[in-house]
Amino acid sequence: MQEIQNQKVKEKIYKQKLENGLNVIIIPKKDISKKYIIWGTNFGSIDNEFIPTGEKVATKIPDGVAHFLEHKLFEQKNGTNSLDILSALGVDANAYTTNDHTAYLFEATDNFYEALDELMNYVQNPYFTDENVEKEKGIIAQEINMYDDDPNWQVYMNVLKLMYKDNPINIDIAGTVESINSINKEILYKAYNTFYNLSNMTLVACGDFEQDKLLEEIKKRITKNDEKQEIKRIYKQEQEQVVSQEKILKMEVNNPLYIIGFKDKPINSKEKVKKYIAVQIILYMLLGKSSETYKKLYEQGNIMSQPDLDYEFSNQYAHVLIIGQAKEPKEVVNELKNTIQKYQQNGLEQQHFNRIKKKIYGDYIMQYNDVGTIARMFLADSFKEINSFEYLEQYDEVTLEYTNQILKDTFNLRQMVVSIVKGK
């Protein structure tokens, strides 16, 4: 296995791409009682148009197939449900679907290899019938309806729809009640056979492991015999400008919710990690607890806590999100605009920049304290073609001059949108 070290966190990872194409990453953590394993495929909600394995013509699948597949994989041919079996073993098991990947995981202190048997069995052996697919539609429809009534989800989906016209990121991960009703077992098998190819998957384990022994145990449990393949995904060309700049929705909420978004260009270069760090620094300088803008809004009683500050990116999309609650969201927007314009004109303040940069570094270091956080981070980053150590290694390359340029390029007020949910 390839050994990669990072002296800043005194961590090692071991990587190997198996002959069947599966990418395995093992992160040993000595004397830690918890063991965490996550197996993901580079298939998310945005991958709804592609050329299926063994075919030459592109197909478009209904919205929500990746999420539907995640639900269905737990159901086995013998009538058992793998989640129930894993729970009976005393492990904490789960799964999730994002815009760009689907993952199956568990955390254990005991019965690790018994749980690994079950995880690697159900992920490799799908069982879809007309009856069990039809039954699942009702369950997922309830989930979709529940999110339709969730103000936090609606304010998030609306900000994506304000930014993106053709990119499928503006579609709910679970799809719609109408789209899932058109899903059948043939569609599920077509998506599974295309995207659950071992060469499109990564398995990450973190805990007190001997890496060579664990790798052999993983190899023993691989029963699929996939041929390596290049998956041909098809995405529509997204326009550069936003769709609209504001959306206000009325729902049952105590305090208005808001998300401020900045649509950015997708990052395909090696600069993606460096840019991510710079954007994080800018966000905390704009609206972190130590910022003048936050203090002013807090003292006015308009906001009660620091907003969530995030930068989401992949090869297909990139955007900044500022998520919070405020008595008057429009005032937050106006204060933010004024601060951005001031910083773009005068530049970021050096001492504040240095302070926030150290805080960001500390946050990265803290992530290495939890086996689950580590494993999920390395999985998600692997699908972005990033080694998670790069955030620590490129930290010193992020200068004030570079960050000022990112502020001008990424925080373009013409690309700014605002989604608000306020009380009826």
Order of alpha helices (4+ residues) and beta strands (2+ residues): beta-beta-beta-beta-beta-beta-alpha-alpha-beta-beta-alpha-alpha-alpha-alpha-alpha-beta-alpha-beta-beta-beta-alpha-alpha-beta-beta-alpha-alpha-alpha-alpha-alpha-beta
